[in-house]
Amino acid sequence: MPYTVSMKNQYWTWILFAVLSLQLPALGFQHKSEAFLGFDRNDYPGDANLPALRKSFAFTGYWLGNPPGESSNSWHGKRATVERAGFGFLLLFNGRDYSELKSARNPGPADGAAAVRSALAEGFPRDSVIFLDQEQGGRMLPEQKRYVFAWADAVRRRGFRPGIYCSGIEVAESDGGRISTASDLHESPQGRQLVFWVANDACPPSPGCSFPRNPPPPQASGAPFAEVWQFAQSPVRPQFAAACRKSYNPDGNCYPPEAPASLKLHLDVSSALSSDPSHARR
């Protein structure tokens, strides 16, 4: 068949398409990836409320030890019930704050071992991701980093994958720069091996207390490496979320749409790249 002008035009069209396919991701244009909505809260919401919560959420946080400020863990023994209700998991283990690390021997290895023991006792499979809860924001001090990475090494040695829950909100530094805990950890060589659950309830980029059918992806948090983004917290933090304060209940909390506010099921809301971000379903 002779080579025609039409074929020549078609040839250059395909060349242009191939070039654009390679260049668009580098320019920030990505194929839209599906995101899933989830929640977390310190207190177990109750067996009777799981069906209503499942109407809005694909996954839930699940504490492996006592949540922050608590002397007991009401999630203990609920893995099978939560899984039967159709939820995926975000496995959480409460970490130490700086006041506990200043003078003590690094408790990271012991805490990592404790997190794994709890995960196994609850029936979660090896290779699940366990997120270490770190509430303090800004650049981490050396003692904090040593703790986080020692914890992560202990979790990894025992056949689980280490993750970190930390702030993605940038704070000012004395030299005039800005840094978030998530970026600080991710920029550390050992931090590249962590799975990041980033908290950023600042509006924008957060949509506030909302439950969209197509949730914003974790990368919209401002941390392109995040696999989970917590974008709403209870109670609302006005210093960050003032612009979307009206999306919260008048009492300042975020309540799920399928449960009456009278139940007081206040919760935090996240999006994730998976309906089971810890890959912990049996």
Secondary structure by P-SEA (a helix, b strand, c coil): ccccaaaaaaaaaaaaaaaaaacccccccccbbbbbbbccccccccccaaaaaaacccbbbbbccccccccccccccaaaaaaaaccccbbbbbbbccccccccccaaaaaaaaaaaaaaaacccccbbbbbbbcccccccaaaaaaaaaaaaaaaaacbbbbbbbbcbbbbccccccccaaaaaaacccccccccccccccccccccccccccccccccccccccccccccccccccccccccccccccccbbbbcccccccccccccccccccccccccc
